[in-house]
Amino acid sequence: MNPLSIIKQSLIALKANKLRSSFSILGIVIGVAAVVIILSMGQGLKGLVTNEIEAFGPNILDIAVKIPGSDQISTVVSMVQGVKITTLKVKDVKALQDKDRFPYIEAVSGQAIAQEWTTYGGEEKLSLIYGCSPDYPLVMRMSKIGQGRFFTLGEDDGLSKVVVLGSGIAEDFFKKEDPLGKKIKVKGQNFKVVGVFEPQGGAIFGGIDINDFLYIPLQTALKEFLGIDYLSEIVVTIADEKYSAQAIEEISRMLRKHHNIQNPAKDDFQITTMEEILEQVNEISVILNLLLGFLAAISLLVGGIGIMNIMLVSVSERTREVGLRKSLGATQRDILWQFLIESLVITSLGGFIGIFFGIVVSLMVGFGVQYQGLNWPLTISWLAVIVAFLVSMAIGLIFGIYPARKASKLNPIEAMRKE
């Protein structure tokens, strides 16, 4: 029997058992769609984080303190949770602002963070309070003032109670009212609104929206509001990436002197470049994709087992058909290929449908995330699409071979006798 005839017989058999064929296809559809969705979302998440980091530029150095008694660095989450870290001081920021000592440093911002209730006109909101230096907009290049201005060095040194609002909290409090010059209460204290940031970014650090941040002068935050004398981190912008190594070495030397550290192995700070952060993101992305890909592969494996079981049932129910075809001259090879092609048709069709749904769902998720204001790239992992389809074909071949061989070895006489 020629190959076209075998394929025709296989399609006729599948059409005659539509319900069974549909159930066989379903497992593969779910598995392939899962592969495409999971890997595409992993790629999108990596792109989102990469875009956010690259937006700061390669000339950023982040100086974070290590949590006492561990090698972990401080994070926004750890600060909000009340982990007491007292390493970095305002004097470190002042030293870094010395142009004679650090001529390659363009801007410096010390930062201290707390979470407090803020109120205006009966509206109350739990917000992240960001105490920072006047250079903050120069350091965080994504942050652009939409209305008003940022606070000045004089307001920082003078412990002024002024605030710059994120666009989200400004919208929540003031709706269409002009917020400039108005006063809001932060932890019961009045702060005058002098500026509002343009909308930026989205949910970060465990779901905290950057557009809901409030920015107040660093020294006001430390002395008049938080009652502390230490920072959570310092962010530095250097004139050119080529100065990174020199900057790290000289800043480290200065911090060790300020913190009375003799042994570099006992540093109570960590300086990280944007390139290092990107490398960490890439490493995490690879591990995440491998883990999620493994989970998706399990779903495909389950689908393959389902294909084999249903094909075995099909062989059992079509024993007389196999016996009749053999008595009419069909060879073992013909029977083997018929059932194997049926399995391949099921898995390839399931692969196509799964790819379609995987792409649609991935794009819907991407559009949904973009609607929330995040810079999520609409990416489809075409490698995942190709791999998923090839794997679905391989599953049809691997899990279809046993039922096909079983059918091909049936004795035609005994098969014809079976009811």
C-alpha positions as CSV (number, residue, x, y, z in Angstrom):
1,M,0.0,0.0,0.0
2,N,1.4,3.4,-0.9
3,P,2.0,6.2,1.7
4,L,-1.0,8.3,0.5
5,S,-3.4,5.4,0.9
6,I,-2.1,4.8,4.4
7,I,-2.6,8.4,5.3
8,K,-6.1,8.3,3.8
9,Q,-7.0,5.2,5.9
10,S,-5.6,6.9,9.0
11,L,-7.7,10.0,8.5
12,I,-10.8,8.0,7.8
13,A,-10.3,6.1,11.0
14,L,-9.8,9.3,13.0
15,K,-12.9,10.8,11.5
16,A,-15.0,7.7,12.4
17,N,-13.9,8.2,16.0
18,K,-14.3,11.9,16.5
19,L,-14.9,11.9,20.2
20,R,-12.0,9.7,21.0
21,S,-9.7,11.6,18.7
22,S,-10.8,14.9,20.4
23,F,-9.9,13.6,23.8
24,S,-6.6,12.4,22.4
25,I,-5.8,15.8,21.0
26,L,-6.9,17.7,24.2
27,G,-3.9,16.5,26.2
28,I,-1.4,17.6,23.6
29,V,-3.2,20.9,23.1
30,I,-2.9,21.7,26.8
31,G,0.7,20.6,26.9
32,V,1.9,22.5,23.8
33,A,-0.1,25.7,24.8
34,A,1.5,25.5,28.3
35,V,5.0,25.3,26.8
36,V,4.3,28.4,24.5
37,I,2.6,30.4,27.3
38,I,5.1,29.7,30.0
39,L,8.2,30.3,28.0
40,S,6.7,33.4,26.2
41,M,5.7,34.9,29.6
42,G,9.2,34.1,31.0
43,Q,10.7,35.9,28.0
44,G,8.3,38.8,28.5
45,L,9.1,39.0,32.2
46,K,12.8,39.0,31.4
47,G,12.3,41.8,28.8
48,L,10.3,43.8,31.3
49,V,12.9,43.7,34.0
50,T,15.7,44.3,31.4
51,N,13.9,47.3,30.0
52,E,13.4,48.8,33.4
53,I,17.0,48.3,34.4
54,E,18.4,49.5,31.1
55,A,16.3,52.7,31.4
56,F,18.5,53.8,34.2
57,G,21.5,53.6,32.0
58,P,24.8,51.7,32.4
59,N,26.4,54.5,34.5
60,I,24.5,53.7,37.7
61,L,26.1,52.3,40.8
62,D,23.9,51.0,43.6
63,I,25.4,51.0,47.1
64,A,23.4,48.8,49.4
65,V,24.0,47.8,53.0
66,K,24.3,44.2,54.1
67,I,21.8,43.0,56.6
68,P,23.6,42.5,59.9
69,G,24.6,38.9,60.6
70,S,24.1,37.8,57.0
71,D,25.4,38.2,53.5
72,Q,22.0,39.5,52.2
73,I,21.7,43.1,51.0
74,S,18.9,45.4,52.1
75,T,15.8,45.7,49.9
76,V,12.7,47.9,49.8
77,V,10.8,44.9,51.3
78,S,13.2,44.4,54.2
79,M,13.1,48.1,55.0
80,V,9.3,48.1,55.0
81,Q,9.3,45.0,57.2
82,G,11.3,47.0,59.8
83,V,14.8,45.3,59.5
84,K,17.1,47.8,61.3
85,I,20.1,48.6,59.2
86,T,22.4,51.4,60.4
87,T,25.4,51.3,58.2
88,L,25.2,54.1,55.6
89,K,25.0,57.7,56.9
90,V,24.4,61.1,55.4
91,K,28.1,61.8,55.8
92,D,28.7,59.1,53.2
93,V,26.5,61.0,50.8
94,K,28.2,64.3,51.5
95,A,31.6,62.7,50.9
96,L,30.5,61.3,47.5
97,Q,29.3,64.8,46.5
98,D,32.8,66.1,46.8
99,K,33.7,66.9,43.2
100,D,37.4,67.3,44.0
101,R,37.6,63.8,45.4
102,F,35.2,62.1,43.0
103,P,35.3,64.2,39.8
104,Y,33.6,61.4,37.7
105,I,30.5,61.4,39.9
106,E,27.6,63.4,38.3
107,A,24.9,62.9,40.9
108,V,24.3,61.2,44.3
109,S,21.1,60.3,46.1
110,G,20.9,58.8,49.5
111,Q,17.6,57.1,50.3
112,A,15.6,56.1,53.3
113,I,12.3,54.3,53.1
114,A,9.2,53.9,55.3
115,Q,5.6,53.0,54.8
116,E,3.0,55.2,56.4
117,W,-0.6,56.3,56.1
118,T,-1.2,59.5,54.1
119,T,-4.4,61.6,54.1
120,Y,-6.0,64.4,52.1
121,G,-9.6,65.6,52.2
122,G,-10.9,62.5,53.9
123,E,-9.0,60.1,51.5
124,E,-6.5,57.8,53.2
125,K,-3.9,55.7,51.6
126,L,-1.0,53.5,52.7
127,S,2.0,54.8,50.9
128,L,5.7,54.2,50.5
129,I,7.6,57.3,51.8
130,Y,10.9,57.8,49.9
131,G,13.3,60.1,51.6
132,C,15.9,61.1,49.0
133,S,18.5,63.7,48.0
134,P,17.7,66.6,45.6
135,D,19.8,64.8,42.9
136,Y,17.2,62.0,42.8
137,P,15.7,62.9,39.4
138,L,19.2,63.1,37.9
139,V,20.1,59.7,39.3
140,M,16.8,58.0,38.4
141,R,16.5,59.1,34.8
142,M,13.1,57.4,34.3
143,S,11.7,59.8,36.9
144,K,10.5,63.0,35.2
145,I,8.6,65.9,36.9
146,G,5.3,66.4,35.2
147,Q,4.1,69.3,37.4
148,G,5.9,71.7,39.6
149,R,9.5,70.9,40.7
150,F,11.6,68.7,42.8
151,F,12.8,69.9,46.2
152,T,16.1,71.9,46.5
153,L,19.3,71.4,48.4
154,G,18.2,74.3,50.7
155,E,15.0,72.6,51.5
156,D,16.9,69.4,52.3
157,D,19.4,71.1,54.5
158,G,16.6,73.2,56.1
159,L,14.5,70.1,57.0
160,S,11.6,71.5,54.9
161,K,8.3,69.6,55.0
162,V,7.7,69.5,51.2
163,V,6.7,66.5,49.1
164,V,6.7,65.4,45.5
165,L,3.9,62.9,44.6
166,G,3.9,59.9,42.3
167,S,1.3,60.2,39.6
168,G,-0.9,57.5,41.1
169,I,-1.3,58.9,44.6
170,A,-1.8,62.4,43.1
171,E,-4.7,61.1,41.0
172,D,-6.2,59.3,44.0
173,F,-6.0,62.3,46.3
174,F,-6.7,65.3,43.9
175,K,-8.5,63.8,40.9
176,K,-8.7,66.8,38.6
177,E,-7.7,69.4,41.2
178,D,-4.3,71.0,41.0
179,P,-2.2,69.5,43.8
180,L,0.6,72.1,43.7
181,G,0.7,74.2,47.0
182,K,-1.8,71.9,48.7
183,K,-0.9,70.2,52.0
184,I,-1.3,66.5,52.7
185,K,-0.8,64.7,56.1
186,V,1.9,62.1,56.4
187,K,2.0,60.4,59.7
188,G,0.0,63.3,61.1
189,Q,2.4,65.9,59.8
190,N,1.6,68.5,57.1
191,F,3.7,68.4,53.9
192,K,3.3,70.9,51.1
193,V,3.1,69.5,47.6
194,V,5.7,71.1,45.3
195,G,5.7,68.6,42.4
196,V,4.2,65.6,40.8
197,F,6.1,62.9,38.8
198,E,4.9,61.8,35.3
199,P,3.4,58.2,35.3
200,Q,6.2,55.7,35.2
201,G,6.9,52.0,35.5
202,G,4.4,49.8,37.3
203,A,4.2,47.3,40.2
204,I,7.6,46.6,41.7
205,F,9.0,45.1,44.8
206,G,6.3,42.7,45.8
207,G,3.4,44.6,44.2
208,I,4.2,48.2,45.4
209,D,3.4,50.6,42.6
210,I,6.1,53.2,42.0
211,N,3.4,55.7,41.0
212,D,2.1,55.6,44.6
213,F,5.5,56.7,46.1
214,L,5.8,60.0,48.1
215,Y,9.2,61.7,47.9
216,I,10.4,64.0,50.7
217,P,13.9,65.6,51.4
218,L,16.3,63.0,52.8
219,Q,17.3,64.9,56.0
220,T,13.6,65.8,56.7
221,A,12.8,62.1,56.4
222,L,15.6,61.1,58.7
223,K,15.4,63.8,61.4
224,E,11.9,65.1,61.4
225,F,9.9,62.1,60.2
226,L,11.7,58.8,60.8
227,G,13.8,59.7,63.7
228,I,16.8,57.8,62.4
229,D,20.3,58.7,61.2
230,Y,20.9,55.9,58.6
231,L,20.1,55.2,55.0
232,S,18.8,52.2,53.1
233,E,21.0,52.8,50.1
234,I,22.9,55.3,48.0
235,V,22.6,55.5,44.3
236,V,25.4,57.1,42.2
237,T,25.6,58.3,38.6
238,I,29.1,58.4,37.1
239,A,30.0,60.4,34.0
240,D,31.0,57.4,31.9
241,E,30.9,53.6,32.3
242,K,34.7,53.5,31.8
243,Y,35.0,54.9,35.3
244,S,33.0,52.1,36.9
245,A,36.0,50.0,38.2
246,Q,37.8,53.2,39.5
247,A,34.6,54.4,41.2
248,I,33.9,51.1,42.9
249,E,37.5,50.9,44.2
250,E,37.6,54.5,45.5
251,I,34.1,54.5,46.9
252,S,34.8,51.2,48.7
253,R,38.0,52.7,50.2
254,M,36.1,55.7,51.4
255,L,33.3,53.7,53.0
256,R,35.7,51.3,54.7
257,K,37.4,54.3,56.3
258,H,34.1,55.9,57.4
259,H,32.9,52.5,58.8
260,N,36.2,51.5,60.4
261,I,36.6,48.4,58.3
262,Q,40.1,47.0,58.0
263,N,39.4,43.7,56.3
264,P,37.5,44.0,52.9
265,A,36.0,40.6,53.6
266,K,34.0,42.2,56.3
267,D,32.5,45.0,54.2
268,D,29.1,46.1,55.5
269,F,28.1,47.4,52.0
270,Q,27.8,46.1,48.5
271,I,28.3,48.1,45.3
272,T,26.5,46.8,42.2
273,T,26.6,48.0,38.6
274,M,23.6,47.8,36.2
275,E,25.6,45.2,34.2
276,E,25.8,43.0,37.2
277,I,22.1,43.3,37.9
278,L,21.3,42.4,34.3
279,E,23.6,39.3,34.6
280,Q,21.7,38.3,37.7
281,V,18.4,38.8,36.0
282,N,19.6,36.6,33.0
283,E,20.7,33.9,35.4
284,I,17.4,33.9,37.2
285,S,15.5,33.9,33.9
286,V,17.4,30.9,32.6
287,I,16.7,28.9,35.8
288,L,13.0,30.0,35.8
289,N,12.6,29.0,32.1
290,L,14.2,25.6,32.8
291,L,11.9,25.0,35.8
292,L,8.7,26.1,33.9
293,G,9.8,24.3,30.8
294,F,10.2,21.1,32.9
295,L,6.7,21.5,34.3
296,A,5.3,22.0,30.7
297,A,7.2,19.0,29.5
298,I,5.5,16.9,32.2
299,S,2.1,18.0,30.9
300,L,3.2,16.9,27.4
301,L,4.4,13.6,28.8
302,V,1.0,13.1,30.4
303,G,-0.6,13.9,27.0
304,G,1.7,11.3,25.4
305,I,0.6,8.6,27.9
306,G,-3.0,9.5,27.1
307,I,-2.3,9.1,23.4
308,M,-0.8,5.6,23.9
309,N,-3.7,4.5,26.1
310,I,-6.3,5.7,23.6
311,M,-4.5,4.1,20.7
312,L,-4.3,0.8,22.6
313,V,-8.1,1.0,23.1
314,S,-8.4,1.8,19.4
315,V,-6.3,-1.3,18.4
316,S,-8.4,-3.5,20.7
317,E,-11.7,-2.2,19.2
318,R,-10.5,-2.5,15.6
319,T,-9.0,-6.0,15.8
320,R,-11.4,-7.4,13.2
321,E,-10.7,-4.4,10.9
322,V,-6.9,-5.2,11.2
323,G,-7.6,-8.9,10.5
324,L,-9.7,-8.1,7.5
325,R,-7.1,-5.7,6.0
326,K,-4.4,-8.3,6.5
327,S,-6.5,-11.0,4.8
328,L,-6.9,-8.6,1.9
329,G,-3.1,-8.2,1.5
330,A,-2.1,-5.5,3.9
331,T,1.4,-6.1,5.3
332,Q,2.6,-5.7,8.9
333,R,4.4,-2.6,7.7
334,D,1.1,-1.1,6.3
335,I,-0.7,-1.7,9.6
336,L,2.2,-0.3,11.6
337,W,2.3,2.9,9.5
338,Q,-1.5,3.3,9.6
339,F,-1.6,3.4,13.4
340,L,1.6,5.3,13.7
341,I,0.3,8.0,11.3
342,E,-2.9,8.2,13.2
343,S,-0.9,8.9,16.3
344,L,1.2,11.5,14.5
345,V,-1.8,13.2,13.0
346,I,-3.4,13.5,16.5
347,T,-0.3,15.0,18.0
348,S,0.5,17.3,15.1
349,L,-3.1,18.6,15.1
350,G,-2.9,19.0,18.8
351,G,0.4,20.8,18.4
352,F,-1.1,23.3,15.9
353,I,-4.1,24.0,18.0
354,G,-2.0,24.3,21.2
355,I,0.4,26.7,19.5
356,F,-2.6,28.9,18.3
357,F,-4.1,29.0,21.8
358,G,-0.6,29.5,23.4
359,I,0.1,32.6,21.1
360,V,-3.4,34.0,21.7
361,V,-3.1,33.7,25.5
362,S,0.4,35.0,25.6
363,L,-0.6,38.1,23.6
364,M,-3.7,38.6,25.8
365,V,-1.5,38.5,28.9
366,G,0.9,40.9,27.4
367,F,-1.8,43.4,26.5
368,G,-3.3,43.0,29.9
369,V,0.0,43.8,31.6
370,Q,0.6,46.7,29.3
371,Y,-2.8,48.0,30.2
372,Q,-1.7,48.1,33.8
373,G,1.1,50.5,32.8
374,L,4.0,48.1,32.7
375,N,6.6,48.2,29.9
376,W,5.9,44.5,29.0
377,P,7.3,43.6,25.6
378,L,4.8,41.6,23.4
379,T,7.1,38.7,22.7
380,I,6.3,35.2,21.5
381,S,9.0,32.6,22.1
382,W,9.3,31.3,18.6
383,L,11.9,28.8,19.8
384,A,9.3,27.5,22.2
385,V,6.8,27.3,19.4
386,I,9.1,25.2,17.2
387,V,10.3,23.1,20.1
388,A,6.8,22.5,21.3
389,F,5.6,21.3,17.8
390,L,8.6,19.1,17.3
391,V,8.2,17.6,20.8
392,S,4.5,17.0,20.0
393,M,5.5,15.1,16.9
394,A,8.1,13.1,18.8
395,I,5.5,12.2,21.4
396,G,3.2,10.9,18.6
397,L,6.1,8.8,17.3
398,I,7.3,7.5,20.7
399,F,3.9,6.8,22.3
400,G,2.3,5.6,19.1
401,I,4.9,3.0,18.3
402,Y,3.8,0.4,20.9
403,P,0.1,0.4,19.9
404,A,1.1,0.4,16.2
405,R,3.5,-2.6,16.7
406,K,0.8,-4.4,18.6
407,A,-1.7,-3.9,15.8
408,S,0.8,-4.9,13.1
409,K,1.6,-8.2,14.9
410,L,-2.1,-9.4,15.2
411,N,-2.7,-12.8,13.6
412,P,-5.3,-12.2,10.9
413,I,-7.2,-15.4,11.5
414,E,-7.5,-14.9,15.2
415,A,-8.3,-11.2,14.6
416,M,-11.2,-12.1,12.3
417,R,-12.6,-14.4,14.9
418,K,-12.8,-11.7,17.6
419,E,-16.2,-10.3,18.2
